[in-house]
Amino acid sequence: MTQPPQPQQWPHAGLDPVRRLHALASGIGGAHVTERRVNAPYARVWALLGDLEGEFGRIAPDMRGLRVVRREGDHVEALAISKYGMRARLRGVHRPGWCWLQSRFLLVGVAAAPDRDGTRVAFTGGVRVPGRAALVPLGVRAEGRRSLDRLTALL
């Protein structure tokens, strides 16, 4: 009988943040990832997307504002207010190229990865179905396209 490979010999297949977003969203009913390549360097793109309390609210069409209330390393807790006045307490992870925030009723996911002289950017999110790991599928695709259009205009 042969011995299994030792842990240091196991292959490692890493996913860039955009592929990771696709993988996570694939497990959520009603989720859709909208992806686009933008002709701007990754550092410039992520400077806008990663600014949760500033530029991010200008990019996400239904977001009026977001305020980070606690941060421990890459774990974040934030209060979000939609343009309709609804509020949500989001919790999740925010690190370079990656942001995944969720509350009981809301999910926001955004990722970016360098792509030659540009950047691949992806959005997912929407209103969650209470008691289920699903999103209400209405408007998810259009919201992603509008977010990418707004990002492109800011660049």
DSSP file with accessible surface (Angstrom, degrees, kcal/mol):
  #  RESIDUE AA STRUCTURE BP1 BP2  ACC     N-H-->O    O-->H-N    N-H-->O    O-->H-N    TCO  KAPPA ALPHA  PHI   PSI    X-CA   Y-CA   Z-CA
    1    1 A M              0   0  220      0, 0.0     2,-0.2     0, 0.0     0, 0.0   0.000 360.0 360.0 360.0 132.1    0.0    0.0    0.0
    2    2 A T        -     0   0  129      1,-0.1     0, 0.0     0, 0.0     0, 0.0  -0.583 360.0-116.6 -87.1 151.8    1.4    3.4   -0.9
    3    3 A Q        -     0   0  149     -2,-0.2     3,-0.1     1,-0.1    -1,-0.1  -0.586  31.3-110.2 -83.0 143.2    1.4    6.3    1.4
    4    4 A P        -     0   0   81      0, 0.0    -1,-0.1     0, 0.0     0, 0.0  -0.346  49.0 -84.8 -66.7 155.6   -0.6    9.4    0.5
    5    5 A P        -     0   0   70      0, 0.0     5,-0.1     0, 0.0     0, 0.0  -0.264  48.2-105.7 -59.7 147.9    1.5   12.5   -0.4
    6    6 A Q    >>  -     0   0   97      1,-0.1     3,-2.5    -3,-0.1     4,-0.5  -0.410  35.1-104.3 -70.4 153.3    2.6   14.6    2.5
    7    7 A P  G >4 S+     0   0   98      0, 0.0     3,-1.3     0, 0.0    -1,-0.1   0.840 120.3  58.5 -52.0 -36.4    0.8   17.9    3.0
    8    8 A Q  G 34 S+     0   0  155      1,-0.3    -2,-0.0     0, 0.0     0, 0.0   0.685 104.8  53.4 -70.1 -12.7    3.7   20.0    1.6
    9    9 A Q  G <4 S+     0   0  126     -3,-2.5    -1,-0.3     2,-0.1    -3,-0.0   0.516  81.3 111.6 -96.6  -7.0    3.4   17.9   -1.7
   10   10 A W  S << S-     0   0  156     -3,-1.3     2,-0.0    -4,-0.5    -4,-0.0  -0.424  75.1-110.7 -68.5 140.5   -0.3   18.6   -2.2
   11   11 A P        -     0   0  124      0, 0.0     2,-0.5     0, 0.0    -1,-0.1  -0.359  26.8-144.8 -68.9 152.7   -1.1   20.7   -5.3
   12   12 A H        -     0   0  174      2,-0.0     2,-0.6    -2,-0.0     0, 0.0  -0.980  13.7-173.1-123.1 124.2   -2.4   24.2   -4.6
   13   13 A A        -     0   0   94     -2,-0.5     2,-0.2     2,-0.0     0, 0.0  -0.910  13.3-166.8-117.2  99.3   -5.0   25.8   -6.9
   14   14 A G        -     0   0   57     -2,-0.6     2,-0.4     1,-0.0    -2,-0.0  -0.587   9.1-144.1 -85.8 149.5   -5.6   29.4   -6.0
   15   15 A L        -     0   0   89     -2,-0.2    -2,-0.0     4,-0.0    -1,-0.0  -0.932  15.1-127.4-109.7 137.2   -8.4   31.4   -7.3
   16   16 A D     >  -     0   0   36     -2,-0.4     4,-2.4     1,-0.1     5,-0.2  -0.325  39.3 -97.1 -72.3 166.3   -8.1   35.1   -8.0
   17   17 A P  H  > S+     0   0   27      0, 0.0     4,-2.2     0, 0.0     5,-0.1   0.866 123.3  52.6 -57.3 -35.9  -10.7   37.3   -6.3
   18   18 A V  H  > S+     0   0    0      2,-0.2     4,-2.1     1,-0.2     5,-0.1   0.940 111.5  45.5 -67.4 -43.7  -13.0   37.4   -9.4
   19   19 A R  H  > S+     0   0  143      1,-0.2     4,-2.3     2,-0.2    -1,-0.2   0.889 111.0  54.4 -65.7 -35.8  -13.0   33.7   -9.8
   20   20 A R  H  X S+     0   0   79     -4,-2.4     4,-2.7     2,-0.2     5,-0.2   0.905 106.2  52.1 -63.1 -40.3  -13.7   33.3   -6.0
   21   21 A L  H  X S+     0   0    0     -4,-2.2     4,-2.7    -5,-0.2     5,-0.2   0.931 109.1  49.7 -62.9 -43.4  -16.7   35.6   -6.4
   22   22 A H  H  X S+     0   0   72     -4,-2.1     4,-1.8     1,-0.2    -1,-0.2   0.921 111.3  50.2 -58.5 -43.9  -18.1   33.4   -9.2
   23   23 A A  H  X S+     0   0   52     -4,-2.3     4,-0.5     2,-0.2    -2,-0.2   0.930 113.5  43.6 -63.4 -46.6  -17.6   30.3   -7.0
   24   24 A L  H >< S+     0   0   80     -4,-2.7     3,-1.3     1,-0.2    -1,-0.2   0.924 113.3  51.0 -65.9 -43.6  -19.3   31.8   -4.0
   25   25 A A  H >< S+     0   0    5     -4,-2.7     3,-2.0     1,-0.3     6,-0.3   0.823  97.5  68.3 -64.8 -28.8  -22.2   33.2   -6.0
   26   26 A S  H 3< S+     0   0  101     -4,-1.8    -1,-0.3     1,-0.3    -2,-0.2   0.753  96.5  55.4 -64.9 -19.3  -22.8   29.9   -7.7
   27   27 A G  T << S+     0   0   62     -3,-1.3     2,-0.5    -4,-0.5    -1,-0.3   0.364  94.4  80.9 -92.2   6.2  -24.0   28.5   -4.4
   28   28 A I  S X  S-     0   0   29     -3,-2.0     3,-1.8    -4,-0.1   106,-0.2  -0.949  81.4-126.5-118.6 117.4  -26.6   31.2   -3.9
   29   29 A G  B 3  S+a  134   0A  40    104,-1.4   106,-3.4    -2,-0.5     3,-0.1  -0.333  94.0  15.6 -59.6 136.9  -29.9   30.9   -5.7
   30   30 A G  T 3  S+     0   0   36      1,-0.3    -1,-0.2   104,-0.2     2,-0.2   0.328  94.1 132.0  83.1  -9.0  -30.9   33.9   -7.7
   31   31 A A    <   -     0   0   25     -3,-1.8     2,-0.4    -6,-0.3    -1,-0.3  -0.483  32.5-175.8 -77.3 148.0  -27.3   35.3   -7.6
   32   32 A H        -     0   0   55     93,-0.2     2,-0.5    -2,-0.2    93,-0.4  -0.990  16.9-142.6-141.8 134.9  -25.7   36.5  -10.8
   33   33 A V        -     0   0   18     -2,-0.4     2,-0.6    91,-0.1    91,-0.2  -0.879  10.3-159.5 -99.7 126.2  -22.2   37.8  -11.3
   34   34 A T  E     -B  123   0B  15     89,-2.5    89,-2.3    -2,-0.5     2,-0.4  -0.931  17.3-176.2-104.1 123.4  -21.7   40.7  -13.7
   35   35 A E  E     +B  122   0B  81     -2,-0.6     2,-0.3    87,-0.2    87,-0.2  -0.936  10.1 167.0-125.1 145.7  -18.1   40.9  -14.9
   36   36 A R  E     -B  121   0B  76     85,-2.4    85,-2.8    -2,-0.4     2,-0.5  -0.988  31.7-126.9-152.4 149.2  -16.3   43.4  -17.1
   37   37 A R  E     -B  120   0B  71     -2,-0.3     2,-0.4    83,-0.2    83,-0.2  -0.845  28.5-161.4 -95.7 128.9  -12.7   44.2  -18.0
   38   38 A V  E     -B  119   0B   6     81,-3.2    81,-2.3    -2,-0.5     2,-1.6  -0.887  23.1-124.6-112.1 146.9  -11.9   47.9  -17.5
   39   39 A N  S    S+     0   0  136     -2,-0.4    79,-0.1    79,-0.2    81,-0.0  -0.497  78.0  94.4 -88.5  65.5   -9.0   49.7  -19.1
   40   40 A A  S    S-     0   0    4     -2,-1.6    -2,-0.2    79,-0.1   115,-0.0  -0.981  82.6 -92.1-149.6 149.0   -7.5   51.0  -15.9
   41   41 A P    >>  -     0   0   75      0, 0.0     4,-2.2     0, 0.0     3,-0.5  -0.322  35.0-117.3 -65.0 148.0   -4.8   49.7  -13.6
   42   42 A Y  H 3> S+     0   0   60     76,-0.4     4,-3.3     1,-0.2     5,-0.3   0.877 112.3  57.2 -50.8 -45.5   -5.8   47.5  -10.7
   43   43 A A  H 3> S+     0   0   76      1,-0.2     4,-1.6     2,-0.2    -1,-0.2   0.903 109.6  44.9 -58.8 -39.9   -4.5   50.0   -8.1
   44   44 A R  H <> S+     0   0  127     -3,-0.5     4,-1.1     2,-0.2    -1,-0.2   0.916 114.7  48.2 -70.3 -41.8   -6.7   52.8   -9.5
   45   45 A V  H >X S+     0   0    0     -4,-2.2     4,-2.4     1,-0.2     3,-0.6   0.951 113.7  45.6 -63.8 -48.4   -9.8   50.5   -9.7
   46   46 A W  H 3X S+     0   0   26     -4,-3.3     4,-3.0     1,-0.2     5,-0.2   0.830 102.3  65.4 -71.1 -26.0   -9.5   49.1   -6.2
   47   47 A A  H 3< S+     0   0   66     -4,-1.6     4,-0.3    -5,-0.3    -1,-0.2   0.895 111.3  37.5 -59.4 -36.2   -8.9   52.6   -4.8
   48   48 A L  H X< S+     0   0   30     -4,-1.1     3,-0.9    -3,-0.6     8,-0.2   0.944 121.1  42.7 -78.2 -51.6  -12.4   53.4   -5.8
   49   49 A L  H 3< S+     0   0    0     -4,-2.4    -2,-0.2     1,-0.2    -3,-0.2   0.856 113.3  52.6 -65.5 -35.5  -14.1   50.0   -5.1
   50   50 A G  T 3< S+     0   0   15     -4,-3.0     2,-1.9    -5,-0.2    -1,-0.2   0.595  82.7  93.4 -79.3  -8.5  -12.3   49.6   -1.8
   51   51 A D    X > +     0   0   66     -3,-0.9     5,-2.4    -4,-0.3     3,-1.2  -0.550  53.3 174.0 -84.4  78.2  -13.3   53.0   -0.5
   52   52 A L  T 3 5S+     0   0    5     -2,-1.9     5,-0.3     1,-0.3    -1,-0.2   0.846  74.3  42.7 -59.3 -38.8  -16.4   51.7    1.3
   53   53 A E  T 3 5S+     0   0  114     -3,-0.2    -1,-0.3     3,-0.1    13,-0.2   0.530 128.4  21.9 -88.5  -4.1  -17.4   55.0    3.0
   54   54 A G  T X>5S+     0   0   32     -3,-1.2     3,-0.9    -6,-0.1     4,-0.6   0.451 127.0  14.9-122.0 -96.9  -16.7   57.1    0.0
   55   55 A E  H >>5S+     0   0   48      1,-0.2     4,-1.3    -8,-0.2     3,-1.0   0.779 111.7  70.7 -63.9 -29.3  -16.6   56.1   -3.7
   56   56 A F  H >><S+     0   0    1     -5,-2.4     4,-2.6     1,-0.3     3,-0.5   0.905  95.7  54.8 -58.0 -39.0  -18.3   52.7   -3.2
   57   57 A G  H <4 S+     0   0   14     -3,-0.9    -1,-0.3    -6,-0.4     6,-0.2   0.789 106.7  51.3 -64.9 -25.8  -21.6   54.5   -2.5
   58   58 A R  H << S+     0   0  141     -3,-1.0    -1,-0.2    -4,-0.6    -2,-0.2   0.739 112.9  46.2 -79.0 -24.3  -21.3   56.4   -5.8
   59   59 A I  H << S+     0   0    0     -4,-1.3    91,-0.3    -3,-0.5    -2,-0.2   0.885  98.1  70.8 -85.7 -44.7  -20.7   53.1   -7.7
   60   60 A A  S >< S-     0   0    8     -4,-2.6     3,-1.6    -5,-0.2    -1,-0.1  -0.667  75.7-150.4 -77.7 113.0  -23.5   50.9   -6.2
   61   61 A P  T 3  S+     0   0    5      0, 0.0    -1,-0.2     0, 0.0    22,-0.0   0.803  91.1  42.7 -58.5 -36.3  -26.7   52.4   -7.7
   62   62 A D  T 3  S+     0   0   48     20,-0.1    21,-2.0    21,-0.1     2,-0.6   0.414  94.2  97.3 -92.5   4.3  -29.0   51.5   -4.8
   63   63 A M  E <   +C   82   0B  22     -3,-1.6    19,-0.2    19,-0.3     3,-0.1  -0.820  41.1 176.6 -99.0 120.5  -26.6   52.5   -2.0
   64   64 A R  E    S-     0   0B 149     17,-2.7     2,-0.3    -2,-0.6    18,-0.2   0.793  70.9 -22.8 -86.9 -32.8  -27.0   56.0   -0.5
   65   65 A G  E     -C   81   0B  25     16,-1.7    16,-2.5    -9,-0.1    -1,-0.4  -0.974  48.5-155.7-171.7 158.8  -24.2   55.5    2.0
   66   66 A L  E     -C   80   0B  12     -2,-0.3     2,-0.5    14,-0.2    14,-0.2  -0.988  10.0-167.9-144.1 131.9  -22.2   53.0    3.9
   67   67 A R  E     -C   79   0B 140     12,-2.6    12,-2.8    -2,-0.4     2,-0.5  -0.986  18.9-136.2-126.5 122.8  -20.4   53.6    7.2
   68   68 A V  E     +C   78   0B  26     -2,-0.5    10,-0.3    10,-0.2     3,-0.1  -0.654  24.1 175.9 -75.8 123.9  -17.9   51.2    8.7
   69   69 A V  E     +     0   0B  55      8,-2.5     2,-0.3    -2,-0.5     9,-0.2   0.629  66.0  14.5-104.4 -18.8  -18.6   50.8   12.4
   70   70 A R  E     -C   77   0B 132      7,-1.8     7,-2.6     2,-0.0     2,-0.4  -0.968  56.9-177.8-157.2 141.0  -16.0   48.1   13.2
   71   71 A R  E     +C   76   0B 117     -2,-0.3     2,-0.4     5,-0.2     5,-0.2  -0.979   4.9 175.5-141.2 126.5  -12.9   46.7   11.6
   72   72 A E  E >  S-C   75   0B 126      3,-2.5     3,-2.1    -2,-0.4     2,-0.3  -0.908  71.9 -54.1-130.1 101.0  -10.8   43.9   12.9
   73   73 A G  T 3  S-     0   0   70     -2,-0.4    21,-0.0     1,-0.3     0, 0.0  -0.500 122.5 -20.0  64.8-123.7   -8.1   42.9   10.4
   74   74 A D  T 3  S+     0   0   47     -2,-0.3    20,-2.9    -3,-0.1     2,-0.4   0.408 115.9 103.5 -97.2   5.2  -10.0   42.2    7.2
   75   75 A H  E <   -CD  72  93B 114     -3,-2.1    -3,-2.5    18,-0.2     2,-0.4  -0.745  53.6-172.7 -88.5 133.0  -13.3   41.6    9.0
   76   76 A V  E     -CD  71  92B   7     16,-2.9    16,-2.2    -2,-0.4     2,-0.4  -0.939  22.2-166.1-129.8 144.5  -15.7   44.5    8.7
   77   77 A E  E     +CD  70  91B  13     -7,-2.6    -8,-2.5    -2,-0.4    -7,-1.8  -1.000  25.1 170.9-125.0 131.6  -19.1   45.5   10.1
   78   78 A A  E     -CD  68  90B   0     12,-2.7    12,-3.0    -2,-0.4     2,-0.5  -0.965  32.4-130.8-141.5 154.7  -20.9   48.4    8.4
   79   79 A L  E     -CD  67  89B  46    -12,-2.8   -12,-2.6    -2,-0.3     2,-0.4  -0.934  28.0-165.7-105.3 127.8  -24.2   50.2    8.3
   80   80 A A  E     -CD  66  88B   3      8,-3.0     8,-2.1    -2,-0.5     2,-0.4  -0.893   9.5-164.6-115.9 144.9  -25.7   50.6    4.9
   81   81 A I  E     -CD  65  87B  38    -16,-2.5   -17,-2.7    -2,-0.4   -16,-1.7  -0.996  15.0-144.2-127.2 125.7  -28.5   52.9    3.8
   82   82 A S  E >   -C   63   0B  20      4,-2.9     3,-2.1    -2,-0.4   -19,-0.3  -0.384  30.5-106.2 -81.7 167.3  -30.2   52.4    0.5
   83   83 A K  T 3  S+     0   0  103    -21,-2.0   -20,-0.1     1,-0.3    -1,-0.1   0.675 123.2  58.2 -67.3 -12.2  -31.5   55.2   -1.7
   84   84 A Y  T 3  S-     0   0  153    -22,-0.4    -1,-0.3     2,-0.1   -21,-0.1   0.361 122.5-106.1 -95.2   0.6  -35.0   54.1   -0.5
   85   85 A G  S <  S+     0   0   34     -3,-2.1    -2,-0.1     1,-0.3     2,-0.1   0.392  72.5 140.9  92.2  -3.7  -34.1   54.6    3.1
   86   86 A M        -     0   0  122     -5,-0.1    -4,-2.9     1,-0.0     2,-0.3  -0.457  37.9-148.8 -72.4 148.0  -33.8   50.9    4.1
   87   87 A R  E     -D   81   0B 185     -6,-0.2     2,-0.3    -2,-0.1    -6,-0.2  -0.884  15.8-178.8-120.3 150.6  -31.0   50.1    6.5
   88   88 A A  E     -D   80   0B  19     -8,-2.1    -8,-3.0    -2,-0.3     2,-0.7  -0.996  25.2-138.9-147.2 142.5  -28.8   47.0    6.9
   89   89 A R  E     -D   79   0B 105     -2,-0.3     2,-0.3   -10,-0.2    15,-0.3  -0.915  32.6-163.1-100.1 108.9  -26.0   46.0    9.3
   90   90 A L  E     -D   78   0B   0    -12,-3.0   -12,-2.7    -2,-0.7     2,-0.4  -0.751  11.0-173.5 -97.4 142.8  -23.6   44.2    7.0
   91   91 A R  E     +DE  77 102B 133     11,-2.5    11,-2.3    -2,-0.3     2,-0.3  -0.985  30.6  91.7-131.8 144.8  -20.8   41.9    8.2
   92   92 A G  E     -DE  76 101B  16    -16,-2.2   -16,-2.9    -2,-0.4     2,-0.4  -0.970  65.2 -46.5 170.6-153.2  -18.1   40.4    6.1
   93   93 A V  E     -DE  75 100B  27      7,-1.9     7,-2.5    -2,-0.3     2,-0.4  -0.935  33.8-178.3-120.5 135.6  -14.6   40.5    4.7
   94   94 A H  E     + E   0  99B  20    -20,-2.9     5,-0.2    -2,-0.4    -2,-0.0  -0.974  23.3 138.5-135.2 114.6  -12.9   43.5    3.0
   95   95 A R  E >   - E   0  98B  92      3,-2.8     3,-2.8    -2,-0.4    -2,-0.0  -0.919  63.9 -53.8-146.0 169.1   -9.3   43.1    1.7
   96   96 A P  T 3  S+     0   0  100      0, 0.0     3,-0.0     0, 0.0    16,-0.0  -0.243 126.7   2.0 -52.1 123.7   -7.5   44.2   -1.4
   97   97 A G  T 3  S+     0   0    0    -55,-0.1    15,-1.9     1,-0.1     2,-0.4   0.426 122.7  79.3  82.0   0.9   -9.4   43.0   -4.5
   98   98 A W  E <   +EF  95 111B   9     -3,-2.8    -3,-2.8    13,-0.2     2,-0.3  -0.989  40.6 164.1-149.4 132.0  -12.2   41.5   -2.4
   99   99 A C  E     +EF  94 110B   0     11,-2.2    11,-2.7    -2,-0.4     2,-0.4  -0.925   3.6 169.6-147.2 122.8  -15.3   42.6   -0.5
  100  100 A W  E     +EF  93 109B  30     -7,-2.5    -7,-1.9    -2,-0.3     2,-0.4  -0.951  11.5 168.0-134.2 109.7  -18.1   40.3    0.6
  101  101 A L  E     +EF  92 108B   1      7,-3.1     7,-3.1    -2,-0.4     2,-0.3  -0.978   4.1 171.3-125.4 139.3  -20.7   41.8    3.0
  102  102 A Q  E     -EF  91 107B  74    -11,-2.3   -11,-2.5    -2,-0.4     2,-0.2  -0.992  13.0-177.6-148.4 152.0  -24.0   40.4    4.0
  103  103 A S        -     0   0   19      3,-3.0   -13,-0.1    -2,-0.3     3,-0.1  -0.683  55.4 -80.9-126.8-171.3  -26.8   41.0    6.4
  104  104 A R  S    S+     0   0  187    -15,-0.3    27,-0.2    -2,-0.2   -14,-0.1   0.842 130.1  19.9 -63.0 -31.6  -30.0   39.0    7.1
  105  105 A F  S    S+     0   0   91      1,-0.1    23,-2.3    25,-0.1     2,-0.4   0.389 119.7  57.4-119.9   0.2  -31.6   40.7    4.0
  106  106 A L  E     - G   0 127B  43     21,-0.3    -3,-3.0   -17,-0.1     2,-0.4  -0.993  49.5-170.0-140.8 145.3  -28.8   42.0    1.8
  107  107 A L  E     -FG 102 126B   2     19,-2.2    19,-2.3    -2,-0.4     2,-0.4  -1.000   5.0-179.6-134.3 133.6  -25.7   40.7    0.1
  108  108 A V  E     +FG 101 125B  18     -7,-3.1    -7,-3.1    -2,-0.4     2,-0.4  -0.989   6.9 172.0-132.7 123.0  -23.0   42.8   -1.6
  109  109 A G  E     +FG 100 124B   0     15,-2.7    15,-2.5    -2,-0.4     2,-0.3  -0.999   1.7 166.3-133.5 132.3  -20.0   41.1   -3.3
  110  110 A V  E     +FG  99 123B   0    -11,-2.7   -11,-2.2    -2,-0.4     2,-0.3  -0.995   5.1 176.2-143.5 142.8  -17.4   42.8   -5.4
  111  111 A A  E     -FG  98 122B   0     11,-2.2    11,-2.5    -2,-0.3     2,-0.3  -0.987   7.8-169.5-145.4 153.5  -14.0   41.6   -6.6
  112  112 A A  E     + G   0 121B   0    -15,-1.9     9,-0.2    -2,-0.3    -2,-0.0  -0.995   4.3 180.0-143.9 146.6  -11.2   42.9   -8.8
  113  113 A A  E     - G   0 120B   2      7,-2.2     7,-3.0    -2,-0.3    -2,-0.0  -0.994  35.7-102.8-146.7 138.9   -8.1   41.3  -10.3
  114  114 A P  E     - G   0 119B  86      0, 0.0     2,-0.3     0, 0.0     5,-0.3  -0.298  32.8-172.7 -58.7 144.1   -5.3   42.6  -12.5
  115  115 A D  E >   - G   0 118B  33      3,-2.5     3,-2.9     1,-0.2     2,-0.1  -0.807  54.4 -70.5-143.6  94.6   -5.6   41.6  -16.2
  116  116 A R  T 3  S-     0   0  200     -2,-0.3    -1,-0.2     1,-0.3     0, 0.0  -0.326 117.8 -13.6  51.9-117.3   -2.6   42.6  -18.3
  117  117 A D  T 3  S+     0   0  125     -3,-0.1    -1,-0.3    -2,-0.1     2,-0.2   0.329 138.1  45.0 -95.1   9.5   -2.8   46.4  -18.5
  118  118 A G  E <  S- G   0 115B   2     -3,-2.9    -3,-2.5   -79,-0.1   -76,-0.4  -0.465  81.7-106.3-129.1-157.4   -6.4   46.5  -17.2
  119  119 A T  E     -BG  38 114B   0    -81,-2.3   -81,-3.2    -5,-0.3     2,-0.5  -1.000  11.7-137.9-144.4 135.6   -8.5   45.1  -14.4
  120  120 A R  E     -BG  37 113B  34     -7,-3.0    -7,-2.2    -2,-0.4     2,-0.4  -0.830  28.3-171.8 -89.6 131.9  -11.3   42.5  -14.3
  121  121 A V  E     -BG  36 112B   0    -85,-2.8   -85,-2.4    -2,-0.5     2,-0.4  -0.968   5.9-174.2-127.8 141.8  -14.1   43.6  -12.0
  122  122 A A  E     -BG  35 111B   0    -11,-2.5   -11,-2.2    -2,-0.4     2,-0.3  -0.996   3.4-169.2-140.0 142.5  -17.1   41.6  -10.9
  123  123 A F  E     +BG  34 110B  11    -89,-2.3   -89,-2.5    -2,-0.4     2,-0.3  -0.965  10.6 163.7-125.9 146.9  -20.2   42.4   -8.8
  124  124 A T  E     + G   0 109B  13    -15,-2.5   -15,-2.7    -2,-0.3     2,-0.3  -0.954  22.5 101.6-147.5 166.2  -23.0   40.3   -7.3
  125  125 A G  E     + G   0 108B  13    -93,-0.4     2,-0.3    -2,-0.3   -17,-0.2  -0.873  18.6 148.6 148.3-179.9  -25.6   41.0   -4.7
  126  126 A G  E     - G   0 107B  20    -19,-2.3   -19,-2.2    -2,-0.3     2,-0.4  -0.934  55.3 -34.4 150.9-169.6  -29.2   41.8   -4.0
  127  127 A V  E     - G   0 106B  80      9,-0.4     9,-3.2    -2,-0.3   -21,-0.3  -0.698  59.0-132.4 -86.6 131.4  -32.0   41.3   -1.5
  128  128 A R  B     -H  135   0C  48    -23,-2.3     7,-0.3    -2,-0.4     5,-0.1  -0.548  14.6-118.0 -84.4 149.0  -31.9   38.0    0.3
  129  129 A V    >   -     0   0   36      5,-2.5     3,-2.1     3,-0.2     5,-0.4  -0.752  41.5-110.0 -82.0 119.8  -34.9   35.8    0.7
  130  130 A P  T 3  S+     0   0   79      0, 0.0     3,-0.1     0, 0.0   -25,-0.1  -0.283  99.1   9.7 -55.0 131.3  -35.6   35.6    4.5
  131  131 A G  T 3  S+     0   0   89    -27,-0.2     2,-0.3     1,-0.2   -27,-0.0   0.471 117.3  82.6  81.0   1.8  -34.8   32.1    5.9
  132  132 A R  S <  S-     0   0  158     -3,-2.1     2,-1.7     2,-0.2    -3,-0.2  -0.971  81.9-120.3-136.7 154.2  -33.1   30.9    2.7
  133  133 A A  S    S+     0   0   68     -2,-0.3  -104,-1.4    -5,-0.1     2,-0.3  -0.529  80.8 101.7 -87.9  67.2  -29.7   31.1    1.0
  134  134 A A  B     -a   29   0A   7     -2,-1.7    -5,-2.5    -5,-0.4     2,-0.3  -0.974  61.9-134.3-147.0 159.4  -31.2   32.9   -2.0
  135  135 A L  B     -H  128   0C   4   -106,-3.4    -7,-0.3    -2,-0.3   -29,-0.0  -0.881  33.1-106.7-112.4 150.0  -31.5   36.3   -3.6
  136  136 A V        -     0   0   58     -9,-3.2    -9,-0.4    -2,-0.3     4,-0.1  -0.661  34.0-146.6 -70.0 118.4  -34.6   37.8   -5.1
  137  137 A P    >   +     0   0   87      0, 0.0     3,-1.1     0, 0.0     4,-0.4   0.593  60.6 113.9 -73.3  -6.0  -33.6   37.6   -8.8
  138  138 A L  T 3  S-     0   0  150      1,-0.2    -2,-0.1     2,-0.1     0, 0.0  -0.453  91.1  -5.3 -70.6 124.7  -35.3   40.8   -9.9
  139  139 A G  T 3> S+     0   0   48     -2,-0.3     4,-2.6     1,-0.1    -1,-0.2   0.425  92.5 121.5  80.9  -2.5  -32.9   43.5  -11.0
  140  140 A V  H <> S+     0   0   11     -3,-1.1     4,-1.9     1,-0.2     5,-0.2   0.938  78.4  43.1 -62.3 -45.5  -29.7   41.6  -10.1
  141  141 A R  H  > S+     0   0  144     -4,-0.4     4,-2.2     1,-0.2    -1,-0.2   0.930 115.5  47.9 -66.7 -45.1  -28.3   41.7  -13.6
  142  142 A A  H  > S+     0   0   27      1,-0.2     4,-2.7     2,-0.2     5,-0.2   0.903 109.6  53.8 -64.5 -38.9  -29.2   45.3  -14.2
  143  143 A E  H  X S+     0   0   44     -4,-2.6     4,-2.3     1,-0.2    -1,-0.2   0.917 108.8  49.2 -61.4 -43.5  -27.8   46.4  -10.9
  144  144 A G  H  X S+     0   0    5     -4,-1.9     4,-2.2    -5,-0.2    -1,-0.2   0.920 111.6  48.4 -62.9 -43.4  -24.4   44.8  -11.8
  145  145 A R  H  X S+     0   0  129     -4,-2.2     4,-2.5     2,-0.2    -2,-0.2   0.923 111.7  49.5 -63.7 -42.5  -24.4   46.5  -15.2
  146  146 A R  H  X S+     0   0  101     -4,-2.7     4,-2.5     2,-0.2    -2,-0.2   0.899 109.7  52.1 -64.5 -38.5  -25.2   49.9  -13.6
  147  147 A S  H  X S+     0   0    4     -4,-2.3     4,-2.4     2,-0.2    -1,-0.2   0.930 111.7  45.7 -62.6 -45.1  -22.4   49.4  -11.0
  148  148 A L  H  X S+     0   0    0     -4,-2.2     4,-2.5     2,-0.2    -2,-0.2   0.888 111.6  52.2 -67.1 -36.1  -19.9   48.7  -13.7
  149  149 A D  H  X S+     0   0   86     -4,-2.5     4,-2.2     2,-0.2    -2,-0.2   0.920 111.3  47.1 -63.2 -43.4  -21.1   51.6  -15.8
  150  150 A R  H  X S+     0   0  101     -4,-2.5     4,-1.9   -91,-0.3    -2,-0.2   0.901 111.9  50.2 -65.3 -42.4  -20.7   53.9  -12.8
  151  151 A L  H  X S+     0   0    0     -4,-2.4     4,-1.6     2,-0.2    -2,-0.2   0.949 110.6  49.8 -59.6 -47.7  -17.2   52.6  -12.1
  152  152 A T  H  < S+     0   0   64     -4,-2.5     3,-0.2     1,-0.2    -2,-0.2   0.903 109.1  52.2 -59.8 -40.6  -16.1   53.0  -15.7
  153  153 A A  H  < S+     0   0   87     -4,-2.2    -1,-0.2     1,-0.2    -2,-0.2   0.877 108.6  50.9 -64.9 -36.7  -17.4   56.6  -15.7
  154  154 A L  H  <        0   0   48     -4,-1.9    -1,-0.2     1,-0.2    -2,-0.2   0.775 360.0 360.0 -70.9 -27.0  -15.4   57.4  -12.5
  155  155 A L     <        0   0   41     -4,-1.6    -1,-0.2    -3,-0.2    -2,-0.2   0.741 360.0 360.0 -76.5 360.0  -12.3   56.0  -14.0
